[in-house]
Amino acid sequence: MFAKDLIKKMVLETDRLILRELTLNDVDDLLKVLGDREAMKFYPQPFDRPMTQAWIERNIDRYKQNGFGLWATILKESNKLIGDCGLVVQQVNGVEEVEIGYHIRRDLWGRGLATEAAQACRDWGFDRLGGDRLISLIHPGNIASRRVAEKVGMSLIEEIEWKHKSTCIYAVEREVR
Ligand SMILES: CC(C)(COP(=O)(O)OP(=O)(O)OC[C@H]1O[C@@H](n2cnc3c(N)ncnc32)[C@H](O)[C@@H]1OP(=O)(O)O)[C@@H](O)C(=O)NCCC(=O)NCCS
């Protein structure tokens, strides 16, 4: 992506990361993240190319409808897409909530990158959106994701059946971030 396009689509910047809108040119790099069997073990299956393209298209629709979605997460040191992180509207127990979601390429796990991106999304969400809380919906066995939620300031609220799966609801309130 040319520098001027990157700046046009940029949403957030942290010490090590740039978050910008996904585009259909990101399919190959995002497939390296979402196509990884180990990373996607809490999903029904790892994504293939058409699923990754559909994932990007769904987020482009979200940018148009809501002004936000999951954003491409770019590692500044390599200028490469290494995951996605952002905000997604979800229906939970009949209530509209905004979820912080994240996926990072497996060879970069454990460096605090998901936490850095998610904390920036939390601040963006509270600064730009009206709601009083942000949530994360996490498989109970997904310890790394639960730990990221905690480091974002979230607490476990309850465990429910959501979309036919046991799911932990983590939440952070505006005033305790
Ligand atoms: C969840 C995910 C995004 C975390 O990315 P990351 O960049 O490695 O996250 P961070 O480095 O910021 O933090 C991970 C934390 O989990 C901890 N962790 C990871 N695996 C763990 C395990 N098996 N047991 C205990 N803690 C674990 C790490 O030690 C770290 O905590 P710490 O800083 O207190 O030591 C990454 O594992 C991923 O992409 N998973 C697949 C996609 C996914 O499940 N997304 C979430 C959907 S709800």
The ligand as an SDF file (V2000), in Angstrom:
LIG
                    3D

 48 50  0  0  0  0  0  0  0  0999 V2000
   -5.4260  -14.1200   21.6720 C   0  0  0  0  0  0  0  0  0  0  0  0
   -4.2710  -13.5310   20.8770 C   0  0  0  0  0  0  0  0  0  0  0  0
   -4.7960  -12.4300   19.9670 C   0  0  0  0  0  0  0  0  0  0  0  0
   -3.2340  -12.9550   21.8510 C   0  0  0  0  0  0  0  0  0  0  0  0
   -2.2160  -12.3140   21.0810 O   0  0  0  0  0  0  0  0  0  0  0  0
   -0.8030  -11.9050   21.7200 P   0  0  0  0  0  0  0  0  0  0  0  0
   -0.2460  -10.8070   20.8900 O   0  0  0  0  0  0  0  0  0  0  0  0
    0.0290  -13.1090   21.9340 O   0  0  0  0  0  0  0  0  0  0  0  0
   -1.2960  -11.3370   23.1380 O   0  0  0  0  0  0  0  0  0  0  0  0
   -0.4060  -10.5920   24.2510 P   0  0  0  0  0  0  0  0  0  0  0  0
    1.0340  -10.9150   24.0470 O   0  0  0  0  0  0  0  0  0  0  0  0
   -0.8100   -9.1680   24.2670 O   0  0  0  0  0  0  0  0  0  0  0  0
   -0.9450  -11.2520   25.5960 O   0  0  0  0  0  0  0  0  0  0  0  0
   -1.1360  -12.6550   25.7020 C   0  0  0  0  0  0  0  0  0  0  0  0
   -1.2150  -13.0180   27.1750 C   0  0  0  0  0  0  0  0  0  0  0  0
   -1.7290  -14.3470   27.2900 O   0  0  0  0  0  0  0  0  0  0  0  0
   -0.8070  -15.1110   28.0350 C   0  0  0  0  0  0  0  0  0  0  0  0
   -0.9430  -16.4920   27.5740 N   0  0  0  0  0  0  0  0  0  0  0  0
   -0.8570  -16.9570   26.3230 C   0  0  0  0  0  0  0  0  0  0  0  0
   -1.0730  -18.2910   26.3090 N   0  0  0  0  0  0  0  0  0  0  0  0
   -1.3130  -18.6490   27.6020 C   0  0  0  0  0  0  0  0  0  0  0  0
   -1.6100  -19.8730   28.2440 C   0  0  0  0  0  0  0  0  0  0  0  0
   -1.7260  -20.9990   27.5410 N   0  0  0  0  0  0  0  0  0  0  0  0
   -1.7870  -19.8650   29.5840 N   0  0  0  0  0  0  0  0  0  0  0  0
   -1.6860  -18.7170   30.3000 C   0  0  0  0  0  0  0  0  0  0  0  0
   -1.4240  -17.5150   29.7210 N   0  0  0  0  0  0  0  0  0  0  0  0
   -1.2420  -17.4960   28.4000 C   0  0  0  0  0  0  0  0  0  0  0  0
    0.5360  -14.4900   27.7350 C   0  0  0  0  0  0  0  0  0  0  0  0
    1.5000  -14.8660   28.6900 O   0  0  0  0  0  0  0  0  0  0  0  0
    0.1490  -13.0130   27.8430 C   0  0  0  0  0  0  0  0  0  0  0  0
   -0.0870  -12.6070   29.1690 O   0  0  0  0  0  0  0  0  0  0  0  0
    1.0460  -11.8380   30.0440 P   0  0  0  0  0  0  0  0  0  0  0  0
    1.3960  -10.5830   29.3100 O   0  0  0  0  0  0  0  0  0  0  0  0
    0.3850  -11.5830   31.3480 O   0  0  0  0  0  0  0  0  0  0  0  0
    2.2300  -12.7790   30.1580 O   0  0  0  0  0  0  0  0  0  0  0  0
   -3.5670  -14.6280   20.0190 C   0  0  0  0  0  0  0  0  0  0  0  0
   -3.2630  -15.7280   20.8430 O   0  0  0  0  0  0  0  0  0  0  0  0
   -4.4290  -15.0850   18.8590 C   0  0  0  0  0  0  0  0  0  0  0  0
   -4.4140  -14.4780   17.7950 O   0  0  0  0  0  0  0  0  0  0  0  0
   -5.1730  -16.1720   19.0460 N   0  0  0  0  0  0  0  0  0  0  0  0
   -6.0040  -16.7170   17.9660 C   0  0  0  0  0  0  0  0  0  0  0  0
   -7.1940  -15.8230   17.6610 C   0  0  0  0  0  0  0  0  0  0  0  0
   -8.1050  -15.6580   18.8620 C   0  0  0  0  0  0  0  0  0  0  0  0
   -8.3540  -16.6150   19.5990 O   0  0  0  0  0  0  0  0  0  0  0  0
   -8.5830  -14.4160   19.0510 N   0  0  0  0  0  0  0  0  0  0  0  0
   -9.4660  -14.0980   20.1510 C   0  0  0  0  0  0  0  0  0  0  0  0
  -10.8500  -14.5130   19.8340 C   0  0  0  0  0  0  0  0  0  0  0  0
  -11.8900  -14.2420   21.2800 S   0  0  0  0  0  0  0  0  0  0  0  0
  1  2  1  0
  2  3  1  0
  2  4  1  0
  2 36  1  0
  4  5  1  0
  5  6  1  0
  6  7  2  0
  6  8  1  0
  6  9  1  0
  9 10  1  0
 10 11  2  0
 10 12  1  0
 10 13  1  0
 13 14  1  0
 14 15  1  0
 15 16  1  0
 15 30  1  0
 16 17  1  0
 17 18  1  0
 17 28  1  0
 18 19  1  0
 18 27  1  0
 19 20  2  0
 20 21  1  0
 21 22  1  0
 21 27  2  0
 22 23  1  0
 22 24  2  0
 24 25  1  0
 25 26  2  0
 26 27  1  0
 28 29  1  0
 28 30  1  0
 30 31  1  0
 31 32  1  0
 32 33  2  0
 32 34  1  0
 32 35  1  0
 36 37  1  0
 36 38  1  0
 38 39  2  0
 38 40  1  0
 40 41  1  0
 41 42  1  0
 42 43  1  0
 43 44  2  0
 43 45  1  0
 45 46  1  0
 46 47  1  0
 47 48  1  0
M  END
$$$$
